[in-house]
């Protein structure tokens, strides 16, 4: 019986040493990822701030527009005007499509429900 206890202790010692080596390897890998993870954390914090304060990007765009208008550089102003117009058009398209998609889903669900109910009624009347 003592031989098996010695085997168990020896195996435990090996496993503890192996776990220590693996912990060191994991630490080395995570240290290489520390800087990219820090940047991702900063980006997530910025996005949370913008989500909590949605007028900040709008104010930034308005101030850029005013700065371009006051700079008398009309080519940049025209470019900004074109970009803003296209962004607004894309936003309107997205909003209208989302409304139509929601209506289409509702109609599709209504059609499916009607079809299933009529099929059930036909099956029950034939029995």
N, CA and C of each residue as an Amber inpcrd file, in Angstrom:
protein
   381
   0.8120000  -1.1840000   0.0000000   0.0000000   0.0000000   0.0000000
   0.8660000   1.2630000   0.0000000   1.9760000   1.2300000   0.6440000
   2.8370000   2.3980000   0.6800000   3.4380000   2.6800000  -0.6950000
   3.5880000   1.6370000  -1.5140000   4.1120000   1.8470000  -2.8570000
   3.1280000   2.6660000  -3.6870000   1.8610000   2.3880000  -3.5350000
   0.8740000   3.1490000  -4.3000000   0.7920000   4.5900000  -3.7900000
   0.9580000   4.8100000  -2.4870000   0.9790000   6.1710000  -1.9620000
   2.1990000   6.9240000  -2.4730000   3.3300000   6.2380000  -2.5710000
   4.5230000   6.8800000  -3.1260000   4.3080000   7.2360000  -4.5920000
   3.6530000   6.3470000  -5.3300000   3.3440000   6.6380000  -6.7300000
   2.4140000   7.8480000  -6.8570000   1.4430000   7.9100000  -5.9780000
   0.4940000   9.0260000  -6.0110000   1.2100000  10.3400000  -5.6960000
   2.0970000  10.3150000  -4.6820000   2.8460000  11.5260000  -4.3210000
   3.7740000  11.9520000  -5.4540000   4.4250000  10.9720000  -6.0750000
   5.3240000  11.2830000  -7.1870000   4.5460000  11.8910000  -8.3580000
   3.3820000  11.3170000  -8.6650000   2.5310000  11.8180000  -9.7480000
   2.0330000  13.2310000  -9.4290000   1.6770000  13.4600000  -8.1570000
   1.2220000  14.7820000  -7.7320000   2.3420000  15.8020000  -7.9070000
   3.5400000  15.4620000  -7.5490000   4.6890000  16.3570000  -7.6980000
   4.8950000  16.7040000  -9.1660000   4.7870000  15.6980000 -10.0330000
   4.9270000  15.9490000 -11.4660000   3.8350000  16.9000000 -11.9750000
   2.6030000  16.6870000 -11.5410000   1.4900000  17.5140000 -11.9880000
   1.6250000  18.9630000 -11.4890000   2.0890000  19.1310000 -10.2560000
   2.2820000  20.4790000  -9.7230000   3.3690000  21.2010000 -10.5070000
   4.4610000  20.4990000 -10.8270000   5.5390000  21.1150000 -11.6080000
   5.0530000  21.4700000 -13.0130000   4.2730000  20.5970000 -13.6170000
   3.7340000  20.8460000 -14.9540000   2.7880000  22.0460000 -14.9490000
   1.9630000  22.1600000 -13.9050000   1.0440000  23.2910000 -13.7890000
   1.8170000  24.5970000 -13.6370000   2.9280000  24.5750000 -12.9020000
   3.7410000  25.7810000 -12.7380000   4.3270000  26.2260000 -14.0800000
   4.8010000  25.2720000 -14.8910000   5.3400000  25.5990000 -16.2140000
   4.2440000  26.1740000 -17.1070000   3.0640000  25.5820000 -17.0690000
   1.9520000  26.0690000 -17.8930000   1.5040000  27.4660000 -17.4670000
   1.5130000  27.7360000 -16.1560000   1.1770000  29.0850000 -15.6910000
   2.1680000  30.1110000 -16.2340000   3.4410000  29.7460000 -16.2570000
   4.4520000  30.6460000 -16.8140000   4.2380000  30.9000000 -18.2910000
   3.8770000  29.8630000 -19.0450000   3.6180000  30.0250000 -20.4760000
   2.4050000  30.9200000 -20.7270000   1.3450000  30.7220000 -19.9490000
   0.1410000  31.5450000 -20.0990000   0.4510000  33.0010000 -19.7730000
   1.2570000  33.2320000 -18.7430000   1.6390000  34.5950000 -18.3800000
   2.4120000  35.2610000 -19.5130000   3.3200000  34.5130000 -20.1400000
   4.1030000  35.0790000 -21.2440000   3.2020000  35.4510000 -22.4240000
   2.2480000  34.6080000 -22.7410000   1.3340000  34.8880000 -23.8540000
   0.4690000  36.1060000 -23.5350000  -0.0490000  36.1730000 -22.3120000
  -0.9230000  37.2880000 -21.9470000  -0.1670000  38.6070000 -21.8720000
   1.1060000  38.5680000 -21.5390000   1.8770000  39.8060000 -21.5120000
   2.0500000  40.3700000 -22.9200000   2.1540000  39.5010000 -23.9190000
   2.2420000  39.9900000 -25.2970000   0.9340000  40.6140000 -25.7470000
  -0.1760000  40.1500000 -25.1880000  -1.4930000  40.6750000 -25.5810000
  -1.9340000  41.8620000 -24.7270000  -1.1370000  42.2670000 -23.7660000
  -1.5560000  43.3260000 -22.8460000  -1.8030000  44.6480000 -23.5760000
  -0.9080000  45.0460000 -24.4600000  -1.0590000  46.3360000 -25.1540000
  -2.2630000  46.3440000 -26.1120000  -2.4460000  45.3110000 -26.9550000
  -3.6560000  45.3170000 -27.8000000  -4.9430000  45.2890000 -26.9730000
  -4.9630000  44.5410000 -25.8800000  -6.1640000  44.5050000 -25.0380000
  -6.4130000  45.8560000 -24.3740000  -5.3580000  46.5730000 -24.0370000
  -5.5130000  47.8990000 -23.4580000  -6.1260000  48.8530000 -24.4860000
  -5.7010000  48.7450000 -25.7490000  -6.2690000  49.6010000 -26.7940000
  -7.7370000  49.2660000 -27.0380000  -8.0680000  47.9780000 -27.0390000
  -9.4670000  47.5680000 -27.2160000 -10.3110000  48.0880000 -26.0550000
  -9.7720000  48.0230000 -24.8550000 -10.4890000  48.5290000 -23.6890000
 -10.7410000  50.0310000 -23.8130000  -9.7630000  50.7740000 -24.3010000
  -9.9300000  52.2110000 -24.5050000 -10.9960000  52.4960000 -25.5600000
 -10.9820000  51.7320000 -26.6500000 -11.9850000  51.9210000 -27.7070000
 -13.3870000  51.6180000 -27.1850000 -13.5240000  50.5660000 -26.3940000
 -14.8360000  50.2270000 -25.8290000 -15.3060000  51.3280000 -24.8810000
 -14.3890000  51.8890000 -24.0960000 -14.7600000  52.9840000 -23.2010000
 -15.2180000  54.2020000 -24.0020000 -14.5390000  54.5020000 -25.1230000
 -14.9520000  55.6190000 -25.9790000 -16.3360000  55.3760000 -26.5720000
 -16.5800000  54.1670000 -27.0340000 -17.8920000  53.8550000 -27.6090000
 -18.9940000  53.9430000 -26.5610000 -18.7140000  53.4940000 -25.3460000
 -19.7110000  53.6200000 -24.2710000 -20.0050000  55.0900000 -23.9830000
 -18.9610000  55.9130000 -23.9880000 -19.1560000  57.3430000 -23.7460000
 -20.0210000  57.9550000 -24.8520000 -19.7260000  57.6040000 -26.1110000
 -20.5080000  58.1490000 -27.2200000 -21.9450000  57.6520000 -27.1850000
 -22.1390000  56.4230000 -26.7180000 -23.5000000  55.9000000 -26.6130000
 -24.2630000  56.6290000 -25.5020000 -23.5640000  56.9570000 -24.4220000
 -24.2050000  57.6690000 -23.3200000 -24.4320000  59.1420000 -23.6510000
 -23.6100000  59.7120000 -24.5430000 -23.7180000  61.1180000 -24.9200000
 -23.8160000  61.2230000 -26.4480000 -24.9850000  60.9690000 -27.0340000
 -25.0980000  60.9110000 -28.4930000 -24.9490000  62.2690000 -29.1900000
 -25.0250000  63.3530000 -28.4640000 -24.9120000  64.6630000 -29.1100000
 -23.4600000  65.0790000 -29.3400000 -22.5170000  64.3650000 -28.7540000
 -21.1030000  64.7190000 -28.9370000 -20.6870000  64.5960000 -30.4100000
 -20.9710000  63.4810000 -31.1020000 -20.5850000  63.4320000 -32.5210000
 -21.3250000  64.4630000 -33.3750000 -22.5800000  64.7320000 -33.0330000
 -23.3380000  65.7330000 -33.7890000 -22.6970000  67.1080000 -33.6100000
 -22.3330000  67.4270000 -32.3780000 -21.6800000  68.7120000 -32.1210000
 -20.3380000  68.7950000 -32.8460000 -19.6080000  67.7050000 -32.9070000
 -18.3290000  67.6980000 -33.6110000 -18.5380000  67.9440000 -35.1080000
 -19.5330000  67.3010000 -35.6940000 -19.8070000  67.5190000 -37.1160000
 -20.2520000  68.9510000 -37.3980000 -21.0970000  69.4790000 -36.5460000
 -21.5670000  70.8520000 -36.7440000 -20.4000000  71.8240000 -36.6280000
 -19.5460000  71.6190000 -35.6380000 -18.4060000  72.5280000 -35.4800000
 -17.4400000  72.4120000 -36.6580000 -17.2530000  71.2040000 -37.1920000
 -16.4120000  71.0570000 -38.3840000 -17.0380000  71.7830000 -39.5660000
 -18.3450000  71.6670000 -39.7030000 -19.0270000  72.3580000 -40.7940000
 -18.8860000  73.8630000 -40.6880000 -19.0460000  74.3910000 -39.4880000
 -18.8850000  75.8340000 -39.2880000 -17.4500000  76.2470000 -39.5780000
 -16.4880000  75.4500000 -39.1290000 -15.0780000  75.7800000 -39.3830000
 -14.7800000  75.7870000 -40.8770000 -15.3320000  74.8250000 -41.6090000
 -15.1040000  74.7920000 -43.0580000 -15.7690000  75.9760000 -43.7540000
 -16.9670000  76.3430000 -43.2670000 -17.6520000  77.4770000 -43.8840000
 -16.8990000  78.7750000 -43.6310000 -16.3200000  78.9070000 -42.4670000
 -15.5930000  80.1310000 -42.1420000 -14.2120000  80.1800000 -42.7730000
 -13.6970000  79.0230000 -43.2170000 -12.3480000  79.0060000 -43.7810000
 -12.3020000  79.5100000 -45.2220000 -13.4300000  79.6880000 -45.8360000
 -13.5370000  80.1490000 -47.2270000 -12.9570000  79.1550000 -48.2290000
 -12.7600000  77.9310000 -47.8070000 -12.2900000  76.8940000 -48.7190000
 -13.5310000  76.1380000 -49.2070000 -14.0670000  76.5580000 -50.3330000
 -15.3420000  76.0430000 -50.7820000 -15.2650000  74.6110000 -51.2870000
 -14.1090000  74.1700000 -51.7430000 -14.0100000  72.7880000 -52.2140000
 -14.1910000  71.8150000 -51.0440000 -13.6100000  72.1410000 -49.8890000
 -13.7890000  71.2840000 -48.7130000 -15.2290000  71.3590000 -48.2340000
 -15.8230000  72.5600000 -48.2790000 -17.2070000  72.7180000 -47.8720000
 -18.1270000  71.9080000 -48.7770000 -17.8880000  71.9510000 -50.0740000
 -18.7060000  71.1700000 -51.0110000 -18.5510000  69.6680000 -50.7590000
 -17.3310000  69.2360000 -50.4880000 -17.0940000  67.8180000 -50.1840000
 -17.8430000  67.4200000 -48.9220000 -17.7660000  68.2450000 -47.8900000
 -18.4840000  67.9660000 -46.6470000 -19.9850000  67.9470000 -46.8860000
 -20.4640000  68.8830000 -47.6910000 -21.8910000  68.9260000 -48.0040000
 -22.3260000  67.6530000 -48.7270000 -21.5180000  67.1940000 -49.6590000
 -21.8330000  65.9810000 -50.4000000 -21.8470000  64.7630000 -49.4720000
 -20.8540000  64.6660000 -48.6090000 -20.7840000  63.5310000 -47.6790000
 -21.9720000  63.5450000 -46.7280000 -22.2960000  64.7200000 -46.1870000
 -23.4330000  64.8100000 -45.2650000 -24.7500000  64.4920000 -45.9660000
 -24.9110000  64.9610000 -47.2020000 -26.1360000  64.6560000 -47.9450000
 -26.2740000  63.1580000 -48.1830000 -25.1840000  62.5200000 -48.5730000
 -25.2420000  61.0690000 -48.8140000 -25.4650000  60.3010000 -47.5340000
 -24.8560000  60.7440000 -46.4420000 -25.0750000  60.0740000 -45.1600000
 -26.5360000  60.2020000 -44.7410000 -27.1220000  61.3870000 -44.9420000
 -28.5280000  61.5830000 -44.6010000 -29.4250000  60.7230000 -45.4860000
 -29.0920000  60.6280000 -46.7670000 -29.8860000  59.7970000 -47.6800000
 -29.7970000  58.3230000 -47.2840000 -28.6070000  57.8710000 -46.9180000
 -28.4630000  56.4860000 -46.4620000 -29.2590000  56.2380000 -45.1900000
 -29.2480000  57.1960000 -44.2730000 -29.9920000  57.0440000 -43.0300000
 -31.4910000  56.9700000 -43.3060000 -31.9840000  57.8600000 -44.1980000
 -33.4080000  57.8240000 -44.5460000 -33.7760000  56.5080000 -45.2010000
 -32.9200000  56.0050000 -46.0970000 -33.1800000  54.7260000 -46.7630000
 -33.2390000  53.6020000 -45.7460000 -32.2880000  53.5970000 -44.8170000
 -32.2620000  52.5680000 -43.7750000 -33.5360000  52.6170000 -42.9440000
 -33.9520000  53.8140000 -42.5510000 -35.1590000  53.9400000 -41.7290000
 -36.3950000  53.4590000 -42.4860000 -36.5170000  53.8550000 -43.7610000
 -37.7010000  53.4480000 -44.5140000 -37.6800000  51.9460000 -44.7810000
 -36.5030000  51.4020000 -45.0650000 -36.4220000  49.9580000 -45.2780000
 -36.7450000  49.1840000 -44.0050000 -36.3110000  49.6900000 -42.8620000
 -36.6150000  48.9850000 -41.6150000 -38.1150000  48.9760000 -41.3550000
 -38.7970000  50.0790000 -41.7080000 -40.2540000  50.1110000 -41.5550000
 -40.8990000  49.1000000 -42.4920000 -40.4650000  49.0720000 -43.7510000
 -41.0440000  48.1360000 -44.7090000 -40.7450000  46.6880000 -44.3400000
 -39.5430000  46.4390000 -43.8280000 -39.1990000  45.0760000 -43.4160000
 -40.0920000  44.6450000 -42.2560000 -40.3280000  45.5390000 -41.3010000
 -41.2010000  45.2100000 -40.1680000 -42.6180000  44.9390000 -40.6440000
 -43.1020000  45.7580000 -41.5890000 -44.4480000  45.5280000 -42.1250000
 -44.5190000  44.2060000 -42.8700000 -43.4730000  43.9120000 -43.6380000
 -43.4550000  42.6520000 -44.3790000 -43.4510000  41.4450000 -43.4590000
 -42.6960000  41.5320000 -42.3760000 -42.6920000  40.4310000 -41.4060000
 -44.0720000  40.2360000 -40.7980000 -44.7190000  41.3490000 -40.4490000
 -46.0480000  41.2490000 -39.8510000 -47.0280000  40.6210000 -40.8310000
 -46.9830000  41.0380000 -42.0850000 -47.8860000  40.4690000 -43.0890000
 -47.5730000  39.0030000 -43.3000000 -46.2900000  38.6580000 -43.3720000
 -45.8990000  37.2680000 -43.5780000 -46.3730000  36.3950000 -42.4280000
 -46.2550000  36.8920000 -41.2060000 -46.7380000  36.1210000 -40.0540000
 -48.2500000  35.9680000 -40.0970000 -48.9420000  37.0320000 -40.5100000
 -50.3940000  36.9510000 -40.6090000 -50.8100000  35.9400000 -41.6770000
 -50.1160000  35.9520000 -42.8250000 -50.4310000  35.0030000 -43.8970000
 -50.1830000  33.5780000 -43.4180000 -49.0490000  33.3570000 -42.7590000
 -48.7310000  32.0170000 -42.2670000 -49.7300000  31.5350000 -41.2410000
 -50.1500000  32.4170000 -40.3440000 -51.1310000  32.0420000 -39.3220000
 -52.4660000  31.7280000 -39.9700000 -52.8810000  32.5390000 -40.9320000
 -54.1490000  32.3050000 -41.6290000 -54.1080000  30.9830000 -42.3740000
 -52.9910000  30.7100000 -43.0360000 -52.8650000  29.4730000 -43.8010000
 -52.9120000  28.2600000 -42.8750000 -52.2010000  28.3380000 -41.7360000
 -52.2180000  27.2180000 -40.7930000 -53.6050000  27.0100000 -40.2100000
 -54.2930000  28.1030000 -39.8770000 -55.6390000  27.9740000 -39.3130000
 -56.6160000  27.4040000 -40.3300000 -56.5190000  27.8470000 -41.5860000
 -57.4390000  27.3210000 -42.6000000 -57.1400000  25.8530000 -42.8780000
 -55.8860000  25.4940000 -42.8150000 -55.5130000  24.0880000 -43.0280000
 -56.0410000  23.2320000 -41.8840000 -55.9410000  23.7290000 -40.6600000
 -56.4840000  22.9850000 -39.5100000 -57.9880000  22.8360000 -39.6420000
 -58.6830000  23.9050000 -40.0630000 -60.1380000  23.8440000 -40.2010000
 -60.5200000  22.8450000 -41.2890000 -59.7680000  22.8220000 -42.3920000
 -60.0730000  21.8740000 -43.4630000 -59.8310000  20.4390000 -43.0000000
 -58.7790000  20.2180000 -42.2410000 -58.4870000  18.8630000 -41.7700000
 -59.5240000  18.4180000 -40.7460000 -59.9760000  19.3110000 -39.9010000
 -60.9540000  18.9250000 -38.8700000 -62.3400000  18.7110000 -39.4830000
 -62.6830000  19.4260000 -40.5600000 -63.9880000  19.2640000 -41.1890000
 -64.0470000  17.9790000 -42.0010000 -62.9120000  17.4550000 -42.4760000
 -62.9270000  16.2220000 -43.2620000 -62.9660000  14.9930000 -42.3740000
 -62.6890000  15.1250000 -41.1300000 -62.6920000  13.9550000 -40.2350000
 -64.0310000  13.5920000 -39.7760000
